[in-house]
Amino acid sequence: MKRYIISILMMLTTLAASADEGMWLIKDIDAQMYRQMRKMGLRLKADDLYNEQHAALADAVVAVNGGMGSGSMISDDGLMITNHHVAYSAICGITTPEHNYLEDGFWAADRAHEIPLEGFSVQFLRGIVDVTAEASAVRDSLVQAKQWNPAMGVRRLAKIMQSRYAGNTEYTPSFEQMWGGKKYYIYLYEVYKDVRLVAAPPARLGAFGGDTDNWGWPQQKADFTVCRVYADKQGRPADYSAENEPLHPRRILKVAPKSVTEGDFTMVIGYPGRTNRYMSSFAVAEKRDVRNPIVI
C-alpha cells in the first residue's frame, strides 16, 4: 500500500507489562477494535475518529502534495504544520539568490507577507468507497478482451474508475488497489491548491541529519514547516487569488495542557508510505533470511 493512497490509524501502548499495536485503514475501525482501544485508554467516541456525516478527528489530518507526507490543521484560520522535508521542494521553488529561504529560513510577519507555494496542495479526506466488485468486473472484462497488461493494468483500471466517479461527486476521486488487488477503493478528497508559506527553519536545522535521521527517533532537528490553507469566500477550494480567505477547517488539533505519562494510550492518524501488515509467510521468510542479512 503506497504513500498517497491511504489514510490510516496506528495505535500502540507503552505499558511495560504488555503492548499491542497495529495499522489499519481509518474506515476499518470496527466495534471489536474500538472496544479494544477503549480498554487501552481511548476516551473519544467511535464516530469522533472518522465520520463522513460530521466533523471528526481525521478531518484535522491532511495529505500534503498528493500524499508525499502528512499534515495537521492547528488553527481555525487555516494554519497547517507538516515536516520540513515534506515542504523542502516547495521551499526550493521560491528560493532565489536574493531570497534564500531554504538556507536562511522564513517567517511571515503577517498574512500579507505569506508566500504562495505554486504546485503545493493540501488534501482533506471526505469519503471512502469500497469499489472492489465494480473494479474487479472491469478488470476481468479487460483480461477477457486481452487488453490487460500486468505492468500497466492498474493504471488503466484507475483511469476508468476515476472517470466514472469524477462526474458524480464534488470531490477529487483517487482509485487505489489494496492487498495485491484483493480490494479496491475510491478515496474522495477535497483538494486545496492555494497554500502559502508562513514559517520554515533554515535547512541546517530543518534537515539536520539528512534522510537517515528522518527515520530515527528521537530526532535532534527542527523538522517542521508551517503553511496556511486558503479558500474562496464560501470555504471551497480555489486557485490562488488575493481575494481568497484563510480556510476554517472542520476540526483542528490542539496542544494538550498536560504532559503524557508512561502507559498513556497513543494513537496516530496519517498517510504513511506503506504497510506490509498482510505479507505472506513466504514474503516474511524471504525478508528474514535473504533481504535483512544483506542489509545488515
C-alpha positions as CSV (number, residue, x, y, z in Angstrom):
1,M,0.0,0.0,0.0
2,K,1.6,3.2,-1.2
3,R,2.1,6.6,0.4
4,Y,-0.6,8.6,-1.4
5,I,-3.4,6.0,-1.2
6,I,-4.4,5.6,2.4
7,S,-5.5,7.4,5.5
8,I,-4.6,5.0,8.3
9,L,-4.7,4.7,12.0
10,M,-2.0,3.3,14.2
11,M,-2.4,2.6,17.8
12,L,0.1,1.4,20.4
13,T,0.6,1.3,24.2
14,T,3.8,1.7,26.1
15,L,2.8,-0.4,29.0
16,A,5.8,-2.3,30.5
17,A,3.8,-5.4,31.1
18,S,2.1,-5.8,27.7
19,A,1.9,-3.9,24.4
20,D,-0.4,-4.1,21.4
21,E,-0.1,-2.3,18.2
22,G,-1.4,-2.3,14.6
23,M,-2.1,-0.4,11.5
24,W,-5.5,-0.2,9.8
25,L,-7.4,1.8,7.2
26,I,-9.2,4.6,9.0
27,K,-12.6,3.3,7.9
28,D,-11.9,-0.2,9.2
29,I,-12.2,0.6,12.9
30,D,-15.0,-1.8,13.8
31,A,-16.8,-2.3,17.1
32,Q,-14.5,-5.0,18.3
33,M,-11.4,-2.9,17.6
34,Y,-13.0,0.2,19.2
35,R,-13.7,-1.8,22.4
36,Q,-10.1,-2.8,22.5
37,M,-9.0,0.8,22.0
38,R,-11.3,1.9,24.8
39,K,-9.8,-0.7,27.1
40,M,-6.4,0.6,26.3
41,G,-7.3,4.2,27.2
42,L,-9.1,5.9,24.3
43,R,-11.7,8.4,25.6
44,L,-13.2,9.5,22.2
45,K,-16.4,8.1,20.8
46,A,-16.1,5.8,17.9
47,D,-17.7,8.2,15.4
48,D,-15.5,11.0,16.6
49,L,-12.4,9.3,15.0
50,Y,-13.7,9.2,11.3
51,N,-17.1,10.2,10.1
52,E,-18.4,11.2,6.7
53,Q,-21.5,12.9,8.1
54,H,-20.0,15.3,10.6
55,A,-16.6,16.6,11.7
56,A,-14.2,14.1,13.3
57,L,-10.6,13.9,14.4
58,A,-9.5,12.6,11.0
59,D,-10.6,16.0,9.4
60,A,-7.7,17.7,11.2
61,V,-5.2,15.4,9.4
62,V,-4.4,16.1,5.8
63,A,-2.4,14.6,3.0
64,V,0.2,17.0,1.6
65,N,1.1,17.2,-2.0
66,G,-0.8,14.1,-3.0
67,G,0.4,12.1,-0.1
68,M,4.1,13.0,0.0
69,G,3.5,13.4,3.7
70,S,1.0,14.2,6.4
71,G,0.0,17.5,7.9
72,S,-2.1,18.7,10.8
73,M,-4.5,21.6,10.9
74,I,-3.7,23.6,14.0
75,S,-5.8,26.8,13.9
76,D,-9.3,28.0,13.0
77,D,-7.6,30.3,10.5
78,G,-6.1,27.6,8.3
79,L,-2.7,27.0,9.8
80,M,-1.2,23.6,8.8
81,I,2.0,22.1,10.1
82,T,4.0,19.5,8.3
83,N,7.6,18.2,8.2
84,H,10.4,20.4,6.7
85,H,11.3,17.6,4.3
86,V,7.8,17.4,3.0
87,A,7.8,21.1,2.1
88,Y,11.5,21.1,1.1
89,S,10.9,21.1,-2.7
90,A,8.3,23.8,-2.4
91,I,10.7,26.0,-0.4
92,C,13.3,25.4,-3.1
93,G,10.8,26.5,-5.6
94,I,10.5,30.0,-4.1
95,T,14.2,30.4,-3.2
96,T,16.2,32.8,-5.3
97,P,19.8,34.2,-5.0
98,E,18.3,37.3,-3.4
99,H,16.0,35.5,-1.0
100,N,17.5,32.1,0.0
101,Y,14.5,30.8,2.1
102,L,16.0,27.3,2.1
103,E,19.2,28.3,3.7
104,D,18.1,31.3,5.7
105,G,14.6,30.1,6.7
106,F,11.4,32.2,6.6
107,W,9.0,33.8,9.0
108,A,6.0,35.8,7.8
109,A,5.4,38.9,9.9
110,D,1.8,38.9,8.9
111,R,-0.6,37.3,6.4
112,A,0.4,39.9,3.7
113,H,3.9,38.5,3.8
114,E,2.9,34.8,3.4
115,I,4.4,33.4,0.2
116,P,2.2,31.3,-2.3
117,L,3.6,27.9,-2.9
118,E,2.9,27.1,-6.5
119,G,2.1,23.4,-7.2
120,F,1.7,22.7,-3.5
121,S,-1.6,21.3,-2.3
122,V,-3.4,20.0,0.8
123,Q,-6.0,17.2,0.6
124,F,-8.8,16.5,3.0
125,L,-10.3,13.0,3.0
126,R,-14.0,13.3,2.7
127,G,-15.1,9.8,1.9
128,I,-14.0,6.2,1.1
129,V,-16.0,3.9,-1.2
130,D,-15.3,0.2,-1.5
131,V,-15.5,-0.5,-5.3
132,T,-14.0,-4.0,-5.2
133,A,-16.9,-5.7,-7.0
134,E,-17.2,-3.0,-9.7
135,A,-13.4,-2.7,-10.3
136,S,-12.9,-6.4,-10.4
137,A,-15.6,-6.7,-13.1
138,V,-13.9,-4.1,-15.2
139,R,-10.5,-5.8,-14.7
140,D,-12.0,-9.2,-15.7
141,S,-13.5,-7.7,-18.8
142,L,-10.1,-6.2,-19.8
143,V,-8.5,-9.6,-19.2
144,Q,-11.1,-11.3,-21.4
145,A,-10.6,-8.8,-24.1
146,K,-6.9,-9.3,-23.9
147,Q,-6.4,-5.7,-23.0
148,W,-4.9,-6.3,-19.6
149,N,-1.2,-5.6,-19.3
150,P,0.1,-6.7,-15.8
151,A,2.7,-3.9,-15.8
152,M,0.2,-1.1,-16.6
153,G,-3.1,-2.6,-15.9
154,V,-3.8,-1.0,-12.6
155,R,-3.1,2.5,-14.0
156,R,-5.6,1.8,-16.8
157,L,-8.1,0.5,-14.3
158,A,-7.6,3.6,-12.1
159,K,-8.3,5.9,-15.1
160,I,-11.5,4.1,-15.9
161,M,-12.8,4.0,-12.3
162,Q,-11.8,7.6,-11.6
163,S,-13.6,8.9,-14.7
164,R,-16.7,7.0,-13.6
165,Y,-16.8,8.7,-10.2
166,A,-15.5,12.1,-11.2
167,G,-18.8,13.2,-12.6
168,N,-20.8,12.1,-9.6
169,T,-19.0,13.9,-6.8
170,E,-17.8,17.4,-6.0
171,Y,-14.6,15.8,-4.7
172,T,-11.5,14.5,-6.5
173,P,-11.6,10.7,-6.7
174,S,-8.5,8.7,-6.3
175,F,-8.6,5.0,-7.2
176,E,-6.3,2.7,-5.2
177,Q,-5.5,-1.0,-5.0
178,M,-5.1,-2.7,-1.7
179,W,-3.6,-6.1,-0.7
180,G,-2.3,-7.0,-4.2
181,G,-5.7,-6.5,-5.9
182,K,-7.9,-8.2,-3.3
183,K,-9.6,-4.9,-2.5
184,Y,-10.2,-1.7,-4.5
185,Y,-11.2,1.7,-3.1
186,I,-12.2,5.2,-4.3
187,Y,-10.9,7.9,-1.9
188,L,-12.7,11.2,-2.2
189,Y,-10.5,14.3,-1.5
190,E,-11.2,18.0,-1.2
191,V,-8.1,19.5,-2.7
192,Y,-6.9,23.0,-1.8
193,K,-4.3,24.5,-4.0
194,D,-3.9,28.0,-2.5
195,V,-1.3,27.2,0.1
196,R,1.1,29.8,1.5
197,L,4.3,29.5,3.4
198,V,4.2,31.0,6.9
199,A,7.3,29.7,8.6
200,A,10.2,27.4,8.0
201,P,13.5,27.0,9.8
202,P,16.9,27.2,7.9
203,A,17.7,23.9,6.2
204,R,20.7,23.3,8.6
205,L,18.1,22.9,11.4
206,G,15.1,21.5,9.5
207,A,17.1,18.9,7.5
208,F,19.8,18.2,10.2
209,G,20.9,14.6,10.0
210,G,19.5,14.1,6.4
211,D,17.2,11.3,5.4
212,T,19.0,8.8,7.6
213,D,18.0,10.7,10.7
214,N,14.5,11.2,9.3
215,W,13.7,7.6,10.2
216,G,15.2,7.7,13.6
217,W,13.9,8.7,17.0
218,P,14.4,10.9,18.9
219,Q,15.3,13.4,16.2
220,Q,17.7,16.3,17.1
221,K,16.3,18.8,14.5
222,A,13.6,21.3,13.8
223,D,11.8,19.2,11.2
224,F,8.7,21.4,10.6
225,T,7.1,23.9,8.2
226,V,4.0,25.9,8.8
227,C,1.7,26.9,6.0
228,R,-1.8,28.5,5.7
229,V,-4.5,27.0,3.6
230,Y,-6.7,29.5,1.7
231,A,-10.2,29.1,0.2
232,D,-12.8,31.2,-1.6
233,K,-15.3,33.1,0.4
234,Q,-17.6,30.0,0.6
235,G,-14.7,27.9,2.0
236,R,-14.3,25.9,-1.2
237,P,-11.1,25.0,-3.0
238,A,-9.9,27.7,-5.4
239,D,-6.8,28.7,-7.3
240,Y,-4.6,31.4,-5.8
241,S,-6.3,34.8,-5.5
242,A,-5.7,37.8,-3.4
243,E,-9.4,37.6,-2.6
244,N,-9.2,34.2,-1.0
245,E,-9.6,33.9,2.7
246,P,-8.0,31.5,5.3
247,L,-9.8,28.2,5.4
248,H,-11.8,27.4,8.6
249,P,-11.3,23.7,8.9
250,R,-13.9,21.3,10.3
251,R,-11.5,20.2,13.1
252,I,-8.2,21.2,14.4
253,L,-5.6,19.6,16.7
254,K,-4.7,21.3,20.0
255,V,-1.7,21.1,22.2
256,A,-2.5,19.2,25.3
257,P,-2.2,21.3,28.5
258,K,-0.8,18.3,30.4
259,S,2.1,16.1,29.7
260,V,1.7,12.4,28.7
261,T,2.8,9.8,31.2
262,E,4.1,6.3,30.8
263,G,1.3,3.9,29.9
264,D,-0.9,6.5,28.2
265,F,-2.9,5.4,25.1
266,T,-1.2,6.7,21.9
267,M,-2.9,6.9,18.5
268,V,-1.5,8.3,15.3
269,I,-3.6,9.2,12.2
270,G,-1.7,9.9,9.0
271,Y,-0.5,8.9,5.5
272,P,2.4,6.5,5.8
273,G,4.5,5.2,2.9
274,R,3.2,1.7,3.1
275,T,2.3,-1.2,5.4
276,N,3.0,-4.9,4.9
277,R,0.5,-6.0,7.6
278,Y,-0.8,-8.8,5.4
279,M,2.5,-10.0,4.0
280,S,2.5,-13.8,3.2
281,S,4.6,-16.2,5.2
282,F,6.8,-16.7,2.1
283,A,7.5,-13.0,1.9
284,V,8.3,-12.9,5.6
285,A,10.8,-15.7,5.2
286,E,12.4,-14.1,2.2
287,K,12.8,-10.8,4.1
288,R,14.1,-12.5,7.2
289,D,16.5,-15.0,5.5
290,V,17.6,-13.0,2.4
291,R,17.0,-9.3,2.4
292,N,17.7,-8.5,6.1
293,P,21.0,-10.3,6.2
294,I,22.2,-8.4,3.1
295,V,21.0,-5.1,4.6
296,I,22.7,-5.8,8.0
